[in-house]
Amino acid sequence: MNKIQWTIEQLEIFVASVEQGSFSAAARQLRIAQSKVSNSVSDLELILGVELFFRTKKLPIPTAEGKRFYDYAKSIIAKCLQTNSDMINISFGMEASLSIAIEDGVPLDRIDKILKELSAVFPYLSLTIINSTHKEIINLLICKEVDLAITISPSYYPDLLENQHFGHVKQLLVVSKKHPLSKIESPTIADLSNYREIRFISDINEKQYASSTWHLTSYFNISGVVSLGIGWSVIPESVFNLMSGINDGLVSINNNKLNTTLPLEIKLIKHIEYVKGPVMQWIYDKFKSHFNSNCFVTNQDE
């Protein structure tokens, strides 16, 4: 197997020559002598065994081989820069990768803004995002299969997990437009007890208001079932705003008498053994600035 004889510097000079359109312009950009650019390109051609530029005209024009090698060279340089940055970050305790689980129903508008900032501040971070149900996310955290989770559902957390509260999501009582409860302006608990309740599965024992109850693990699935007229439910306002735009059969009705219409808490959760690196700490700081413990968040917030 032949050894690689070209250098990263030669690739950078070649790429600059293609992009600047001349050896003199490449030399000015790289702040080196023009003779070094010409010699570097000639040496690279000898190493590769192909001509990279036509030199019959005043300015060097890339050959077909030169155009093809340009793409390779750009890719190699980018990979080297990323590797170098990753190694520097690792030496300073920076996470090279991060996995985040987001629960169904978490308001995404502000989360998306944070992720956009994250991509700019940490351009070489390898990020994995998993959307899942609350129960599955807790299991992922316990098994250390994700580094961080964003949740809204009420839960008891094992001692292995630490959680921090950042804001609230309002809950709404919802039914189908065709359901009898939709005709009642402000249904009482007695009214609700006459019809099937579609509940989110929780490990917290909450009061049930109907003798017939269905349990589901996803707020989005609950919304779909409710829109069919099968029963009523209480879901996050963020989910209702999304689903009502897709399914106009879902409506919200007034009721302030149910404990389950109390707001849900937006939380960041991690395993206690995970030490916050610079990236995770940055995320926590951004949550503090984008949310506050008393704010109510919906997907329509600006």
SVG drawing of the C-alpha trace seen along z (x, -y; Angstrom):
<svg xmlns="http://www.w3.org/2000/svg" viewBox="-75 -39 84 41">
<polyline fill="none" stroke="black" stroke-width="0.4" points="0.0,0.0 1.4,-3.4 2.0,-5.9 0.2,-9.2 2.8,-11.8 0.8,-15.0 0.2,-17.3 -2.7,-19.2 -0.9,-22.4 -0.7,-21.3 -4.4,-20.6 -5.2,-24.0 -3.0,-25.8 -4.6,-23.8 -8.2,-24.6 -7.3,-28.3 -5.9,-28.3 -9.1,-26.9 -11.4,-29.2 -9.4,-32.4 -8.9,-31.7 -5.1,-32.4 -1.9,-31.5 -1.3,-35.1 -4.7,-35.6 -4.3,-32.3 -0.9,-33.5 -2.4,-36.8 -5.2,-35.0 -2.8,-32.5 -0.2,-35.2 2.6,-33.3 4.9,-33.8 3.4,-33.1 6.4,-30.9 5.4,-28.7 1.9,-28.3 3.2,-27.4 5.8,-24.9 3.2,-23.3 0.7,-22.7 3.5,-21.3 4.6,-19.0 1.0,-17.8 0.6,-17.1 3.8,-15.0 2.6,-13.1 -0.9,-12.4 0.4,-11.8 -2.2,-14.0 -2.4,-17.6 -4.6,-19.7 -4.6,-22.9 -4.4,-23.9 -1.6,-26.5 -2.0,-27.4 -4.0,-30.5 -3.1,-33.5 -5.0,-32.1 -4.8,-28.4 -8.0,-26.6 -8.8,-23.3 -8.7,-20.2 -11.4,-17.5 -9.1,-15.7 -8.5,-19.0 -12.2,-19.6 -12.7,-16.1 -9.7,-16.3 -11.0,-19.7 -14.1,-18.0 -11.9,-15.4 -9.5,-18.0 -12.4,-20.1 -13.8,-17.0 -10.4,-16.0 -9.7,-19.5 -13.1,-19.8 -12.7,-16.4 -9.2,-17.4 -10.5,-20.6 -13.4,-18.8 -11.0,-16.2 -8.7,-18.9 -11.5,-20.8 -13.0,-17.7 -9.6,-16.8 -9.2,-20.3 -12.7,-20.3 -12.2,-16.8 -9.0,-18.0 -11.0,-20.8 -13.8,-18.4 -16.1,-19.4 -18.6,-16.8 -18.0,-15.5 -21.5,-14.1 -24.8,-14.5 -28.1,-12.6 -31.3,-14.3 -34.7,-12.7 -37.8,-14.9 -41.2,-13.9 -44.2,-14.0 -46.0,-17.2 -43.1,-19.4 -43.6,-22.9 -41.1,-22.9 -40.9,-26.6 -38.4,-27.6 -36.7,-24.3 -36.0,-24.8 -34.6,-28.2 -32.2,-26.8 -31.2,-24.0 -30.5,-26.5 -28.2,-28.5 -26.6,-25.2 -25.7,-24.4 -23.9,-27.8 -22.1,-27.7 -21.0,-24.1 -20.7,-23.4 -18.9,-20.1 -21.1,-18.6 -22.6,-15.3 -26.2,-15.5 -28.9,-12.8 -32.5,-13.7 -35.0,-11.0 -38.8,-11.7 -40.5,-9.3 -43.0,-8.8 -42.4,-9.8 -42.1,-6.2 -39.6,-5.2 -37.5,-8.3 -37.2,-7.6 -36.0,-4.1 -33.5,-5.5 -32.1,-7.8 -31.8,-5.1 -30.0,-2.8 -27.7,-5.7 -28.8,-5.4 -29.5,-9.2 -27.6,-12.0 -30.4,-14.5 -34.2,-14.6 -36.8,-17.3 -40.2,-16.2 -43.5,-17.7 -45.4,-14.8 -45.9,-14.5 -43.8,-11.6 -41.9,-10.3 -38.2,-10.2 -35.8,-7.5 -32.8,-8.8 -30.6,-8.0 -32.1,-10.9 -32.0,-14.6 -34.5,-17.0 -34.7,-20.8 -37.9,-22.8 -37.9,-25.6 -41.5,-26.5 -45.1,-25.4 -47.4,-24.1 -51.1,-24.8 -53.5,-21.8 -56.9,-21.9 -60.1,-19.8 -60.8,-18.6 -63.5,-16.6 -64.7,-16.0 -67.0,-18.6 -69.6,-15.9 -69.3,-14.7 -72.3,-15.6 -69.9,-17.4 -69.1,-20.0 -72.6,-21.3 -72.1,-22.1 -70.5,-25.5 -68.7,-24.5 -69.3,-20.8 -69.2,-19.8 -67.4,-16.7 -70.8,-15.0 -71.1,-15.7 -67.7,-14.3 -68.3,-11.2 -71.0,-10.1 -68.5,-9.7 -65.3,-7.8 -62.0,-9.5 -58.9,-9.1 -56.0,-9.4 -52.2,-9.7 -50.4,-6.8 -48.6,-8.2 -46.9,-6.7 -48.7,-9.3 -52.0,-8.1 -54.4,-10.9 -58.1,-11.0 -60.2,-9.4 -63.5,-11.2 -65.1,-8.5 -66.0,-4.9 -64.8,-4.0 -61.2,-4.9 -58.7,-4.3 -55.0,-4.8 -52.5,-5.8 -48.8,-6.7 -48.8,-9.5 -50.6,-12.9 -50.8,-12.9 -52.5,-9.5 -54.9,-10.7 -55.8,-13.7 -56.5,-11.4 -58.7,-9.1 -60.6,-12.0 -61.3,-13.5 -63.1,-10.3 -65.7,-11.1 -64.7,-8.1 -64.3,-10.2 -62.8,-13.3 -59.3,-14.1 -57.0,-16.7 -53.9,-17.4 -51.2,-20.0 -52.2,-23.2 -49.1,-22.8 -50.5,-19.5 -54.0,-20.9 -52.6,-23.9 -50.7,-21.5 -53.5,-18.9 -56.4,-21.3 -54.6,-22.7 -54.5,-19.2 -57.8,-17.9 -60.6,-20.4 -62.7,-17.9 -61.0,-18.6 -62.3,-21.4 -61.4,-22.8 -64.1,-23.4 -63.9,-25.5 -63.4,-23.7 -61.5,-24.9 -62.7,-22.3 -60.3,-19.5 -57.0,-19.0 -55.6,-17.5 -56.0,-20.8 -53.2,-22.1 -50.2,-23.1 -47.4,-20.6 -43.8,-21.4 -41.1,-21.6 -38.1,-19.8 -34.6,-18.9 -33.6,-15.5 -30.2,-13.7 -28.6,-10.8 -26.8,-11.8 -23.6,-10.2 -23.4,-12.4 -21.3,-15.5 -22.4,-18.5 -19.8,-19.3 -19.7,-22.7 -22.3,-21.8 -24.9,-20.5 -24.2,-23.4 -24.8,-25.8 -28.2,-24.1 -29.2,-24.5 -28.2,-28.2 -30.2,-28.7 -33.3,-27.0 -32.9,-29.5 -32.9,-32.5 -35.6,-31.2 -38.0,-30.0 -38.7,-30.9 -40.3,-28.9 -43.5,-30.9 -44.0,-31.2 -46.6,-29.4 -45.5,-28.1 -47.4,-27.1 -46.3,-26.4 -47.6,-29.7 -45.3,-31.7 -42.9,-34.1"/>
</svg>
